[in-house]
Amino acid sequence: MAILIVLAVVCSTLLSRVNMPPLIGFLVAGILIANLNLFTDEGAMDVVEVFSHLGLIMLMFAIGMEIDVRKMKQKGTLAITVAAVQLPLMLVGGMIGGFILGFNFVQCITLGAIISGSSTAVVMAVLKSQGTLDVEHIEMLVLITIMEDIGQVIMLSMLTPLLSGSNMDPIELVILIIKIAVFMVLCFGVGLKVVPRVVDWLSNYINDELTALLCVGMAFVLAFAAYLMGLSVAIGAFLMGVMIASTVKKHVVEHFVDPLKSLFMAMFFISVGMEVTFQGLVDNILLIIIFYLLFAALKSSTVFLGYWIGNEKPRDGYMSAVALCAMGEFAFIIAKQALDYNVVDQAFYSSVIGAALISMVMLPILTRNSARIWDGAEKRSPQSLRNFCSRFNAKRSNFYASLNGMTGKARDMFNSGIGRVYVDVLAIIIIEAVCYYGYPYAFDWMNENLTGLPRYWDFVLMSLNFWLLFVPCKSIVEQIRLVAYTYDFGKTEAGQSRDAKTVGRLRAYQALNPLVCAILLDMTIIVLFPTETKTLYAVLNLIIAIIVVALIRNRRIKKGTARLAPLPDLSDEEEDQSLS
């Protein structure tokens, strides 16, 4: 303990002289301990491992307590927009980069999850010391990093079956996925409502110290429950932190936890650094640079895109995007989990640590010069490019002006529809990934354990894929229809007449058959992303037959009691009812 703490303080103090955050000092201390062979006793390594687990739990518990659900509802629209845009794109970009580098599927997903987040502590330390952004922009960046943390917790939950799946029977893997789903539903559906009320009630009968101790104990209980369910202990601690954040005594718990977090968090990052050798960093310097460039390019571009979609000024979006180019704590957590499961090798792990260190060292340089870089690029760019960007920004501004001109009901339905389409698209991606990569295992298991000819099980699996996709496909068609309708309907001010094109589009939205469109979309997805099957054409014939039946039925309905499909009245009660 003397070596761990003193060396960590010395390294952090020296690096603070060049405006580096303490986290880098902890990592450097771990690297020095490993390379100087300061610990040769196995018992000492066991102590480090125990404190590492404690540090991970306390760190995740503290991160969870930073999430204020009420503040997210008030100011989190832009943060949610930026996170919703950049997290999937970062994941996909990391996967593509991994495939180019020759990694396997699980390693590619792991790389995408690792580079998705940013470090709240490093970003805040750099920005507050430089003063390049005002308080409002810094607070927004804090909200964005919090949303990234939530997103990476979800990624870590989904990664757990993949990380452990290589050594598991398919049935055991299915059971693990079900247990994880039940655990997450109980935590979000029950825990967030019950735990804060129980803690608030008990705090009336015990003092603040016991209340804080109770909350820390509950963090370890949920961390242990997550471990029993096959998840990382980090997820359980994080979820308990989110629950405690809604309690009255939140500030008491934070005051109690802060020194514990500082001590044990240092232990965790020291243990991360102890997995890295100088020789490993030198041998993998090219991969380290590639990982950093991939992270920096994806992070700056996707965050900038999120700010642009959120109707922020491009210059502010660029400066904010550059300010987030420091790998987050979850990069170390996910990389450590993957290394423990033997999914990645030591070279991959060392490259992640090296890239994270480079990102933290480069961040002050980038943020200090971000405004100068933007102004210089804008001044030297061709006039034709500036004109194109101006027209593009004008169209975006007109779109948001139209949204602001909508009735309140139309605006709420528009935003809700966009959100549901986003969730449905993610559901389709997950379903297709599971069907594509799970098909061989499911087919082999059914062929070995169930009776019947192989082509029958082939047909069953393809049909299952089709009907699993049908639900989100139908929801997407319905929501896009509703979003388009609300945009054309709601943007017109009360009492104004619509032109012929708008009226025609509104009638088209009403006449659209969501069932037929959903079947067509479902079929298109299966054709574009087919699984390895001999009965693809048979399934397509079945789908075509369903489409023909649906079209005939729709035509008969129109010939009989033909009525336009009902769509909601979007006018506010106090506004002119002529809108409807």
N, C-alpha and C positions, 0 to 999 in steps of 0.2 A: 504493500500500500504506500509505503514511503516513496519507493521508486516511481510508481504510477502517478501519484498526485503531484509530487514535486517536479518531475520531468514534464508533466503536462502543463503545469503553471509556467515553468521556465520557457518552454517552447511557445506557448501562447503569448507570453509577455514579449518575447523577442519579436515575434511576427506582428504583434500589435503596433510596433514602431513603424511598420510599413502599411498600416491600416488593414491588416488581415484579421478576420474574425477568429475567435478562440477555437472554433471547430477545426480549422486547419492545423492549429497547434496540437490539438489532441491527436489528429491523424499522424502528424509528423512524429509525435512522441511514440505512438505505436510502431511506426516504421523503424525508428531508432532502436526501440526495445528488441524487435525481432531481428534486426540485422547486427546488433552488437551482442546478441545472445546474453542479455541480462538475466533472463529467466531460463534456467536449465532443469529445474525441478518440475515434474509433472503436477505435483500438488499446487504449485504456483499458477500453472496454466489453468487448472480447475477453478481456482479462485477467480482468475480473470474471466473465465467463461460464466461463472455464476453472476458476477457483477455486471457482465455484459448483458445478460438477460434482464437483470434488474433495471439497468439503464434503458434498455429498449422499452420496457413496460412503463417506466416513469416518463420517458420522452413522449411516447404515444398518448399517455393519459393527459399530459400537459397540452399537447397539440389539440386533443379533443376538446379540452376546456376552453380553448381560444375561439371555438365556433359558437357564435351567438346567433341562434336561429332568428330572433326578432330583428337583429341588425341586417341579417341576410335578406329578410323580407323587405326591409325598407330601402336598402341601398345596393342590394345584390344583383340587380337586373343586368348591369354591364358585366359584373364579375361572372355571373352564370353564363352569359353569352360568350365571353372570351373563353372560359373553360370548356363550354360545350363545343366550340369550334376547334380549339387547339388540342385538346386531349385526344380525340379520335385521330386527328391528322398526325399528331406526334407518334401515336401508337402504330398507325399504318406506315408512316415514314420510317420509323425504326425497324419495322418488319421488312420493308423493302430493302433498306440498307443492310440488314442482316442476311437476307437472301443473296444480295450481291456479294457479300463477304464470304458466303459459303456456309453459314450457320444452318442448323436444322430448324424445324418449325417452332419447337418450344423455346429454343435459344433466341429466335427472332422476336417472338412475343415478349420474352423477358427483356430483350434490349429495348423494345418499344416502350415497355412499362417503366424501365429504369430512367429513360431520358425524358419522360413526360412531365415531371415536376420540377419546381424551382425551390431553392432554399429560402424560407422566410427569414431566418436569422441572418444569413449572409446579405441578402438583398437589403434588409432594413438597416443593417450596420453600415453598409456602403452608402446608401442614399442619405441617411441622416448625417453622416460625416461630410458629405460633399454638398448637400443642399441643391442638387440639380433639379429636383422636382418639388413642388409645393406639397403641403400637408394633405390636401384633398387627393392628389394623385397617389401619394404614398399609401394612404388608407385604402384606396381602390386596389393597389397592388397587393396589400395584405389580404383583402377579400379574395383576390384571384388565386393567391398561393394557398389559401384555405380551401377553396374549391378544388384546386389541384390535389391537395392532400386527400380530400374526400374521394376524388376520382381514383387516386392511386391505391387507397384502401380497397375500393371495389375491384380494381385490377388485381391486387394481391390476393383477394378472396377468390377470384376466378382463376388465378394462376396456380393456387394450391393444388387442385386436382391434376393439373398438367404437370407440375413439378414432381408430384408423387406418383403420377399415373404410370410411369415407365416400369415400375416394379410391382404393380397391382393387377389383380385379376379384374376383368371388365365388370363383373358383378360388384366387387368391392368398390370399384371406382364410381359406379352408379350410386351405391349406398352413400359414399362419401359426399357426392354432389347433393344428394337429398338432405343429408344431415346439415351441410353448409347452408342450404336454402332455408331449412327450418330455423336454424340458428339466427340467420340474418332477419328473417321475418319476425321472430320473437323479439329480437333486439329493437328493431325499428317500429314494429307495430305495437308491442306491449311495453318494452323497457322505457322508451322515451316518454310514455304517459304515466307509468306507474312509479318508476324509480325516483324522479324528482319530487313527487308528492310524498313518498315514504320518507325520503331524506328531510324534507321540510318539516314533516310532522315530528320526526325524531329529534330534530334540532331544537325543538321547543322544550325538551326534557333533559338534554345533555349539553355540556359546555362546548365551546368552539373547538378545543383541542380534540375532544372525543369525536365530534362531528367530522373533522378533517381526517382523523385516523380511520373512522368508519368508511369514508369515501375511498381512501387509499386501499383499504382492505377489500372493498367491493371491486376496485379495479383489478386486483389480483384474482379475485373470484371469477370475474368474467374472462380474464386472460386465461385462467386454467380451464374454464368451460370451452373457450375457443380452441385450446390445445386438445381437449378431449374430442372435439368435433372434427379435428383434422386441420384446423386453421392455425395461422401464426398467432402467438400470444399478443403480438402487436395490435391485431384487429380487435380483440376483446378489450384491451386497455383503452384503445382509441374510442370505441363505442361507449364505454363507461364514462370517459371524459366528456363526450357530447351530452350524455344524460345529466351529469353533474353540472354542466354549464347552464342548465335551465333552473337550477335551484337558487334559493335565496342566499345561501351561505357560500356561493361560488367564490367570492373574494377571500373568504376565510381559508378555503381549501387551497386556493392558489398560493396564498401566503405560506401555508404549511408545506406545500409540495415544492415550491421554488428551490430551496437549498438542496433538497433531495434530488431533484431533477438535475441541478448543476453538477452534483457529485457523480451520480450514476450515469448521466449522459456522457460525461468525460470518459468513464469506463467503457461505455459502448463503442465510442469512436476510437478509443485506444485499441480495443480488440479488433476493430475493423482494420486499423493500420498495421496491426501485428500479422495480418495475413499477407502483407505485401513485402517483397524484398527489393533491394536496389537493383539486383540483377534482373528481376522480373520486369521492373520499369524500363530498364535499358533495352532488354530484348524485345519488348512490345511497344517501343516508342512510336512506331508507325501506326499501329492499331489505336494507341492512345490519341494521337492527333486526329485520326479518322473519326473516332467516337466523339471527340470534342467538336470538330467541324460539323458533323452530322447533327449533334445536339444544338449548337449555336445557330446553324442555318434554319433548322426546323422550328426552333423556339421563337426566334425573332420574326420569321415570316408568318407563322400561324397566329402568334399573339397580335401582330400588326393586323392581320386579316380579321381577327375577332374584334379589335377596336374599330376597324373600318366598318364592319357590319353593325356594330353598336352605335354608329353615327357620331364617332368622335373625330376630332381633327387628325389628319394624317401625321402631322409632326408630333403631336402628343402620343399617338399610337406607336410611332417608331421609337420614341424615347422610352416609353413604358415597356415596349417589347425588348429593347436592349437591356433594360434594367432587370429583366427576369432571366438573363442568360447565365445563371449559376445553378448547377445541379443540386437538387434538394436532398434532404435527409433520407427520403424514401429510396433514392438511388442506392445508398449503402445497404438499407434494410432488404430490398428486393434482391440485390446482388448477393448478399450474405445468405439469404434463404436459398437461392439457386445454387450457390456453392455447397451449402450443407446437404442439399438433395443430389449433389453430383450431376446437376444438369449442365453447369458450365465448368470449365477447367480453370486452373490458376491463372493462365494467360488472360482469359476473358475478364476474370475478376480484377486482376491487377490493372488491366486497361481501363476498366470502369473507374477505379479509384484514381488512376492517373488523370483521366479526362475530367473527373470532378474537381481535382486539385487545380488543373489548368483553368477551368471555368471560373473558379473562385479567385484565382490570381488575375485573370483577364478582366473580370467584371469592373473593378474600379477604373481601369483604363478605358473601357468601352463607354461606361456611363459618363465619365468626365468629358469625353469628346463626341457624345452622341448628337448633341445639338449642332456642333460645328460640322459633323459629317453630313447631317440632313440638309443644312443650309447650303453647304458646298455642292452637294449632289443636285439640289434643286436649281442652283444658279447655273451649273454647267450642263444640265440636261438639255437636249434639243427642244426647240420650241414646239415642234409637232407632238413630242411626248407630253409636254406640259399641257398642251391644248387637249389632248386625249384624256389625260387624268382629270382635267377640269370638267370636261363634259361628263365623265363617269361619276365624279363627285356630285355634279349637279343633279344627275338622275337619282342618285342615292338620296340627296336632300329632298327632291320632289316626292320620292316615295314616302319618306318619313313625314313630310308635310301632309300627304294624303292620309297617313295613319292618324296624325293628330287631328285631322278634320273629321274623323269617324265619330259616331256616337260611342258612349262609354261601353255599352253592351257589345257593339261590333268589335271594338278594340280588344276587349277581354276575350271574346271568342276567337279572334284572329291569333292572339298570342297563345291561347290554349291549344289551338289547332296546330300551330307550328311546333309547339313542345311535344305534342303527341306524335306528330310525324317523325320528329327526331328520335323519340323512344322506339317507335315502330321500326325505323331503319336499323337502329342498333340491334333490335330483336331479330330482324331478318339476318343480319351479319352473323350473329351468334348461332342462330339455328343452322345456317348453311355451313358454318365452320364445324359445328358439332357433327352434322350429317356427313360432310365430306371426309373428315378425318376419323370419324367413328364408324363409318360404313364397313370397312374391312373387318374390324373387331366384332361388330354386331353380326355381320354375315357369317363369319367363321363360327361364332358361338351358336347361332341359330342352326347352322348346318350340322354342328356336332351334337347338339343337345336336344334338338327338336326334330320330329319326323317331317318328311316332305321333300320334294325335289328342290334343288338349289334355286331354280328360276322362280319358284313360288316365293321364297324368302326375299329374293331380289326385288320382286314386284311389291311385296309388302313394305320393304324399306323405302322404296321410291314413293309409294303411296303415302306412307307416313310422313316423308319429307314434304310432299305436296300439301297435305292437310295441316301440318304444323305451320307452313308458310302462309296458308290461306287466311288465318286470323289476322296477323299484322298487315298482310296485303290489303285485305278488305278495309281495315282501319285506316291505312294510308290513303286509299282512294276516297273514303268518306271524308277524311280530314282535309285533304287537298281540295276536294269539291267545296267543303264548307269555307275554307280559307279564301279561295278565289271568289266565292259568292260574297263573303263578308267584306272583302276588299272593294269589289265593284259596287256593292250595295251601300256600305257604310261610309264611303268617302264622299258621297254626294250630300251636300247640305240640305237640310229640311226645306221643302217647298220648291227645290230646283228640279227641272225636268231632265231626264236622261236622254242621251243621243241614241241613235238606232243601234250602234255597235254595242253599247253597254246593255241595252235591253236584250239584244240577241245573245250576249254572253250569259246574262242572268237566266234566260230561258234554256240555254244549253246546260247550265249547271243543274237546273231543276229536272231536265229530261234525262240526265246521265244515269245509267244503271250501274250502281257500285258493284253488284254481284258479278256482272260480266267483266267489268274492268279489273276486278280483283283476280278473277280466273286468268285473264290475259297476262296480268303482271306476274302472277304466280308461275305460269308456264314459261314466261320469258326468263325469270330468274333461274329456273331449273335448266333451261336450255343453255343459258350463258355459263352457269356453274354446275355442270352435271357431275354426279358421282359416277364411279366406274360401275356401270350396269349394262346388262345385256337386254333389258326390257324397257329401255328408255322410250323407244318408239311405241311400245304398247301403252305406257303411261300417257304419252302425248296423245295417242288416239282416244284414251279415256277422257282426257281433259278437253279435247276438241268436241267429243260427244256431249260433255257437260255444257260447253259453250253453245252448241247448236240448240240443245234443249232449252237453255235459258233464253236465247234469242227468240225461239218460237213462242215461249210462254210470255215474254215481254210484248211481242207483237200482238198476241191474242188479247192481252190486257188493254193495249192501246185501242184495238178495234172495238172492245166492249165499253167498259167504263173508264176510258182513258183520262187520267188526271196527272198533272205534274207532281213529281215527288216533292213532299213537303220540306220546306226549309224554314228556318226560324225567322220571326219578326225581330229585326235588330234595332229598331228605333227605341229611344228612351221614352219612358212613360210621359214625361213632360213635353216631349217634342211632338211636332206635327205628325199625326198618324198617316198622312198621305205618303210617307216613306214606304209603308208596307202595302 
